[in-house]
């Protein structure tokens, strides 16, 4: 039997263990000096003055939306195709997500489709960089400014991507990031909020610590969203590997591209912007015979993911109206979610394995 090829595989080893042991030796395991160092490291990397480490990417979105003042009377425009928490974080505020279609090439929120979705309750736009592929951030910024809407970057998948010569992750006044186990760089569980505004940074630090503005003095309705030094220790070790991990992901993507670029039955994502680079958290392809290809790859012990299998408005929470939402016509998202496959991509995936995967994909689409 062929050895199974997983969809993802984290690069964790002795370096991470050494950093974690350092926390034990210092007798500081909760939020402390390693969290502070990790925050400064990530802020410097993405180019934001402030970084606030939290427990995960979902709570990062929740706190960011609270800080922006999103509430029950508001509508927030989100991509129809994204991970669930992009929309559920809006619903946590008792606000209404408004689902808007995506671009056919980058698979990101389409700036040209937003204005038709704007109504009297519209307050903000949340966008992602799908799989690390930069969104049309300048186009989104123009729409938000023209219509006096807040703009929030959900950069959960963005780390290491580049937009107009700047690393993704801090292109809006507040942005959020995830370091979940499957991400390009992990803290096992963890997230970060970046901001260019000191007032936001102050409020976010209060909100992540039970709303505490001074010891046992509570000025906001906060929560316990503190990252531990153990998680930050893993993140610091991972950060040292980040250039290598990004380089290896680019290698794998380039090799896949060489197999697929001229094939009429396979559509690849493309980066549409000058001086910009895909981080390749995902390597998505679109094929008409998606289920047949997935089944064929599974029979060859090749794992895949479907990110994502439906537009968000078809998720039970929104479809059954247990949470309020509004949707526009989204033909691109409908087609994309019926055809996308995310192929294995992780730094230790060797060229011979990439070739095997590509060969089996090509057999599956015939």
C-alpha positions, 0 to 999 in steps of 0.5 A: 500500500502506498504511503498516505500523503496528508493534506497538511503537516506542521513543522514542529520539533526540537526548536519549539520544544527548546523554547517551551522548556525555556518557559518552564525554566523561567517559571512563567507559563501564562501571558508574560515575556514570551507573549510580549516578544512574540507580539513585537516580532509579529508587529515588526514583520507585518508592519504594524505599530501594535500587536495584541496576542489572543487565544485564537483567530476567531476571538481576534475577529470578535474583539476587533469588531467590538473595538470598531463598535459593530452592534445589533443595528449594523450590517457588515459585508463579508465574502460569500466564500470564506471560513465560517468565523469571518461571518460568525464573528459578525453574528456574535455582535448581533449584527447582520452579515451581508454575503457578497460574491467573489472574484473569478480569478483570485477568489476574494471579495469582489470590490465591484459587487459591494456597492449594490449590497450597501444599505442604510445599516451598512457599517463595515466590510470584512475581507480575506486573502483567500489561501494567502492570495492577496485581495484587491485591497486598494479596490476595497479601500476605495469602496469603503472610503467612498461609502464611509464604511469601516474596513477590516482585514481577516488575515487568518490565511495571509501570513507571508503573502505580499501586497504591493511590496508589503507583507499581508496582515496590516493593510487596514486600521485593525486586522486579525490573524490566526496561528491554528495548527494547520496554518503556515506558522502555528502556535498550536492555537492562537491569534493576533490583532494588529492595529495602527491606532494606539487607542484601539491597541489600548482598548483591545488589551483591556478587552482581552483581559476581562475588560480590566483597565487596572487590577480588579478595575473593569472598564469594558465588557471583556473576556479571557483571551490571553495567549500563554507564554507556552503558545508564544514560545512555539510561535517564536520558534516557528517564526525563525522557520518562516522564510524557509516555510514560505520558500518551500510552499512557493516551490511546491506551488510552482511545481504544481503550476508546471503540471497544471498550467496548460490543462483546459480542465483545471483552473488555478488561482492567480495573483492579479496585483503588481509587486504582490505574492501568494503565500500559498496557505492553500493550493486550490484548483477548480475542476468540473468533476470534483467528487470524482477527482477527490475519490480518485485521490483518496483511493491513492491515499492522497488527502485533500480538503474542500475549502469551502464546500458551500457559500456561507449563506447555505450554512444551516445557521444562516439558511434556517435564519437562526442568525440574521443574514442577507445575501446578494446573487453570488454565481461565482461563489456558487460555482467555486464551492462546487468545484474547488479542491485544495491539494496537499501543500506543506514544506516537507512535501518533496518534489516526487510526492508533488509529482505523484499528486499532480499525476493522479489529479490529471488522471482523475480529471480525464 
